[in-house]
């Protein structure tokens, strides 16, 4: 009679094996899915006084269905919100009921409020960052990108200038002592301009003019220019344009390296300040007649040179910008979510958090590509992508299922044969019992 039980246990185990194999095959195209395998154990009927392997086998049972957390292939999709984990770790989610879940499925979506969510409705968790992507806290929060309102304007407080002043330039005031005499030159000898912004994001043009003084290696700086005197020294008919000379002068050593800023500012190196109230503002709401920019603007001059080549500006940048509307986003390999705006600015909106476990096989699958932690898995170890044992993220890609379809089809044939063989065991035992019953 034990053969019936042995064969029946084999049928049950083989049927369970076919269930698992069928589930693997059905999810061969499921993003982030991890395959499973059935692990069997032998049933042995033990009795007192037996030894040396004399116990009879009693069949087979399914010891466990083990999940296989090997890496799946990465498939490029071109969708910015598709994110794949290349290495260890899971995305951490907060489900609609408030529970925590973990997934390798990076098919993220953005709702109408800018919240980043999964297809199952879970909120993707991350760390807060400043606008430059530097993590500011280790407390997890749902990731959200500002999409419903423009980012506020930022007023200009500093200008970074990189240019060369021609060492061959003659004094702008001219020279009557040189032979031949040098006529006065206009204060626009060398000039440049750029756009700066006030607190309301209104752009204003700032001009800077550099005039060679009579002192060697010294230049004066103006915010405007006047009309040049003629070579004969006759006062021009055209009225002079109003301009402002800024404090002291820029000086260089004999090697053409800057040695003195207009105003000494150790925290910004060589620099000078354009005081508030100096530059005409394009914003009619600004105080003054005409309206003036109210903020001080520091002009950084660390890389300004004086060489014997033509005046050339290699860089002129400032830190202000107008307000801007959301236009798109990207996710870096370190998980930092960066939003782009119509004013050309990019600001970080947080960093995707990762979680891993000492025993990933102890996780319980809950459907929808999600798992929950258990006592067997241990508590999640949290961190950032690319740090410690956590893998990097790849935006615009998805991790395919790690199911080896060819291997699963072979396994299915083997399981089918095992099922048939166990059925044959029962059939043979039935034939033996029939022979015994029919004995006369």
Number of C-alpha atoms within 10 A of each C-alpha: 9 12 18 19 15 19 23 19 19 24 24 16 25 27 16 17 25 22 14 19 25 15 13 24 20 12 18 20 14 18 22 29 24 22 22 20 17 18 13 15 12 12 14 12 11 13 10 6 7 10 9 5 7 11 14 13 15 18 21 21 19 17 12 12 15 13 17 15 15 13 16 22 16 19 14 15 13 11 14 17 22 20 27 30 29 20 16 20 26 28 24 28 27 18 17 11 8 10 10 17 22 27 23 25 25 27 20 20 17 16 11 8 12 14 17 20 24 19 13 13 16 24 26 27 24 29 24 25 19 13 14 13 18 14 17 11 12 14 9 16 19 20 22 21 21 16 20 11 11 15 18 14 18 18 21 22 18 21 21 17 19 17 17 19 23 18 20 12 17 19 20 22 18 19 15 11 8 8 7 8 11 16 19 19 19 17 23 18 16 18 19 15 12 14 16 26 26 24 17 16 19 19 20 18 13 17 15 18 20 24 25 27 19 15 9 14 22 21 22 20 23 20 20 19 22 15 17 19 18 13 12 8 10 8 12 11 8 9 9 12 9 10 15 14 17 18 15 15 20 24 21 20 14 12 10 18 16 20 13 20 22 20 18 13 14 8 7 14 14 21 23 26 20 21 14 13 16 18 23 18 25 17 18 12 10 16 13 13 9 13 17 21 23 18 18 16 19 20 23 23 22 18 15 21 22 24 17 13 12 14 18 14 14 11 10 16 15 20 13 21 23 23 19 18 18 19 13 14 17 17 22 16 18 18 25 26 23 20 21 18 19 15 16 12 16 18 19 22 23 29 26 27 27 30 20 21 19 12 15 20 17 18 19 17 17 11 8 15 20 23 21 17 20 14 9 14 17 15 14 20 12 18 19 23 28 18 11 9 13 21 20 21 24 23 22 20 22 28 25 21 24 23 23 13 17 10 11 20 15 12 16 20 12 14 20 16 13 18 22 14 16 23 17 13 20 20 15 14 17 15 12 12 12 11 10 10 9 8 6 4
